[in-house]
Amino acid sequence: MREIMFFCAVMGIAALFAPQLLSQFAAQTTTADTRRVEKTETHRETNRVRSSVRGTVEIPVARNGHFVVDADVNLSPVRFVVDTGASFVALRQSDAEIAGIYLNQSDFNVPVSTANGTAYAARVQLDSVEIDGIDIDRVNAVVLPDGLLGISLLGNSFLNRLHRFQVSDNRLVMEN
C-alpha cells in the first residue's frame, strides 16, 4: 500500500510541476559531473521479448501490473518501471550514480510535493538511454533521493521520443 501511495504521489508531482519543469529545463540543465563509468553489472533477467523487427521491443506486464524494463543509462544498467504519467525520466540517486551522474546537495533545487511533504529533485540530461537496440540520446530527467523513489521511472521525456509506443494484450510495445 505504501508503494502505491508513493507511486501516486510521484505521478501527482509530475503532473503538478510539469509546466514549471518544462520551462526551466531549457534554461537550466544542471552542470553536474557526468562521467561515463565502465559497465560493471550485468542486467538481471527480464521477461522482455525482442521482436524480429529491428528497433522494436515488447515488454509483458509484470505480476504487479506494471511494465518493468532494464535499460542502459549512459552505458550502465538501470531498472525502470514504465510510467506514462510521468513527464520526465525520474532516476533514484543511487541509479544516477551508477550511470556516472554525481550530484551535490545544491543540485537538488527543484521543489516537488510528495505524500511526506516537499522534497527537492535535481535536473539532469542523460547522455543516452538504451533498451535492446532502441537508443535515445540527450534525455531530460530528474534525480530524486533514494528514500523518495522506490524504483526509477521511465517517463515521457524518453517515451515521447520513440516512433511509437502502445499497450495492448498486456504488452508494452516500443518502436524506434
N, C-alpha and C positions, 0 to 999 in steps of 0.2 A: 504494500500500500504506500509506503514511504517513497519507493521508486516511482510509482505512478504520480504521486503528488509532485515530486521533483520534476518529472518529465513535463507535467502540465505547467509548472512554474517556468521552466525554461522556454516552453513554447509561448507562454504569455509574455515573457521578457522579449523574445524575438519579435513578436507582433507589436508590442508597445514601443520598442526602440528602433524598429527597422527604419523609419524615415530619418531619424536623427543619425543613425549609424551610416546610412547610405550617403547623406550629405557630408558627414565628417570623414568618411572613408577616403574619398577622393582627395581631400585636403590634407589629411594627416595619417599616413600609414607609418606605423612605428618603425623606428630605426634600430630595432633590436638586433643583437648579434645573431645572424642566421648563418651558421656554419653547417656544411654538409658533414654528416658523420657516416662512417662506413657501416653498412648493414651488418649487424651482429646477431640478429634474431631471425629465425625463420617464421613464416606465417603459421599460425595454428590452423589445424584442419577446418575447413568450412564446407558447407554443402553447396557452394557456388558451382554453377554449370556454365561452361564456355560454349557458346553457340558455334556452329560451323561457319557463321558469317563473321569475318574479322571485324573487331570493334563492337561486338555485341556481347553483353554479359547478362545472364539470367540468375536471379537470386531467389531461392524459395523462401517463403515465410518461415520464421523460426517458431518453435513451440509457444513462445510468449506472444506471438502475433506481430513481432517486429521483423524488419529486414536487417540482418547483421552482415556486415561485409568487412573483410580485411583489405586494406589498401596500403599503398606505399606513399608516404608523405615525405617529400624531399629525400626519396630513396630509402626511407626507414618504415618498418611495419607499424601500422596503427589500426586498431579495430574500431569500427563505427557502427552506430545504429543510423539507418537512413531516416531522416526527418524532413518530410516535405513541408512542414510548417515552420521550419527554422529558416530565417533569411540568409544566414551565413553558416559556413562550416564552423563548428564550435569544438575546440580541442581542450582536453584536460591538460593542465600544465605539465604533468609528467609525460604525456604523449607528445606535447610540443618539444620538450627537452630531448626525447628520443629522436625526434625529427631534426634536431640541431638548432632549435629556437630557444634561446636563453633570454629570459626577461628579468628586468629589475622591478622592484616594487613600484617605482614611479611609472612604469609602463601600464599598470593597471589603473587606467583613468577614465574608463567608460562605465558610467553607473548603470547597473541593471537591477531590476526588482526581482527578488526571489521569495519563496514561501517563508524564508527566515529573515526577510528584510532586504536592505540594499546591499549589493555587492559590486565589485568592480572587475571589469574584463579588460584585456589588452587587445588592441587591433594589430593584426599582422597580415602579411601577404605570403602565402606558401609558394615556394618555387614550383612545385608540381604535386599533383595528386593523381595516382595511377592505380587502376583496378583492372587486372587481367588484360592489359593492352590498351585500355582506354586511359589516355594520359592528357590531363588538363593542366596547363601552365598558369602561373600567376593567379592563384585562387585567394580571394579575400576571405579572412577568417577572424575569429576572436578566440582568445585563450582565457579560460576560467580556472581558478584554483581547483585542485582535485576534489576538495570537500564539497564543492558546489555542483559538480558534474560527475555522475557515476560512470558514464562512458562517453566518448567523443561522438559528436553528431555530424553526419554528412548532410549539410543543408543546401539551400538553393543557390548559394554562390558557386557550388560545384554543379548541382543538378541542372540548373538553367543554362549551363554552357554545353550540355550534351545536345546532340542532334535530336534525341528523343528519349524520354523515359516514361514508363507506364506500368501500372499494376493490373494484372488480370490473372485469373486462375491461381491465386495465391503465389504469384511470382512477380518480382520486380524485374523489368527488362530495361537495361540501359544501353543506348546505342550512340556511338560517336561517328 
